[in-house]
Amino acid sequence: MATLKDIATLAQVSQATVSRVLNDDQTLSVGEDTKHRILTIADQLGYSKHKSKTNLPKIKQKIAIYQWYSQQEELNDLYYYSIRIGIENRARLLSYDIVRFFNDDKIILDASVVGVIAIGKFSQKQISNLEAHKLPLVFVDSDTLTAGHHCVTTDFEHSVMMAVDYFIDKGFHDIGMIAGEETTSDRSQTLTDQRFRTFKNYTSELGLYKPEFMFVGEFSAQSGYKLMKDAITTLGDKLPNAFFIANDTLAIGALRALQEANVPVPNRVNIISFNDTAITKQVFPALSSVTVYTEEMGIMAVDILNKQLIQPSDTLTLTKIATRLTIRESTL
């Protein structure tokens, strides 16, 4: 029969800590991952005295990941891929298995699935479909607080303001934006990009907003190329000296359009992108970008879900992950 000492040895904690966790001591200050590790080891060793006192997840229970993208779309977008990697790595550390679904998959969840993490942006109908599984839900990269679910997002507001402030500090007051527009994967809802909204509101407050400097299209390199070509053609000599671009993929296309038109970057046009995926350092000039901690977003989502499984609560949380501005050769 397993003993407290056996569990403590495998969990690398003291016997006292094991005892207090198994007895659901609410005054004990240890991390949720430590609690989960102790409980799963106890289950694995067949230590049953605690089972009537806890509903903690057992070893090899599963977390389902649901992507609003198809698998091919995810391969083309390192942002969402990185979030998923963060989720999977953290889940494995906490002894959960993973089952993945993309937006073109039929979701079938067996009894071993204890919770769902949804990555991306979803319509109310899609959220309702996920709710029908009656499992704890956490959303990543969308604000679902009003829909009644925990969520993890990027701090878009301060990120955009930080980029605009940088341009202003460098003496640029004609600042353009290339933005993306999205729809939910079921095509039922068009989504206004929060970066676009914040840029418009903040530059308006500063007296710098000029609608003729705003260009909106799809989130793709081809769209970025087309939008910047449109800007070059329509604005001519009035082309802004600085552009904030809503993601790296758009920025890659915009950079190509500038280079084809012999518009030097950064001597004539400065660029700050968003997300700071690996491609920002693989182009010339290397792109300045707002660094988003995507893996940490995934990690946080797992921790929130794990906490709900360990200690269910009616209190909802919106967690915003801070960013930083990484300056490279595309800005002066």
Sequence and secondary structure as in RCSB ss.txt:
>XXXX:A:sequence
MATLKDIATLAQVSQATVSRVLNDDQTLSVGEDTKHRILTIADQLGYSKHKSKTNLPKIKQKIAIYQWYSQQEEL
NDLYYYSIRIGIENRARLLSYDIVRFFNDDKIILDASVVGVIAIGKFSQKQISNLEAHKLPLVFVDSDTLTAGHH
CVTTDFEHSVMMAVDYFIDKGFHDIGMIAGEETTSDRSQTLTDQRFRTFKNYTSELGLYKPEFMFVGEFSAQSGY
KLMKDAITTLGDKLPNAFFIANDTLAIGALRALQEANVPVPNRVNIISFNDTAITKQVFPALSSVTVYTEEMGIM
AVDILNKQLIQPSDTLTLTKIATRLTIRESTL
>XXXX:A:secstr
   HHHHHHHHTS HHHHHHHHTT TT    HHHHHHHHHHHHHTT  TTGGG     TT EEEEEESS HHHHH
T HHHHHHHHHHHHHHHHTT EEEEE TTS     TTEEEEEEES   HHHHHHHHTT S EEEESS  GGGT E
EEEE HHHHHHHHHHHHHHTT   EEEEEE EE TTSS EE  HHHHHHHHHHHHTT   GGGEEEE SSHHHHH
HHHHHHHHHHGGG  SEEEESSHHHHHHHHHHHHHTT  TTTT EEEEEE  GGGGSSSS  EEEE  HHHHHHH
HHHHHHHHHHS  S   EEEE  EEE  TT  
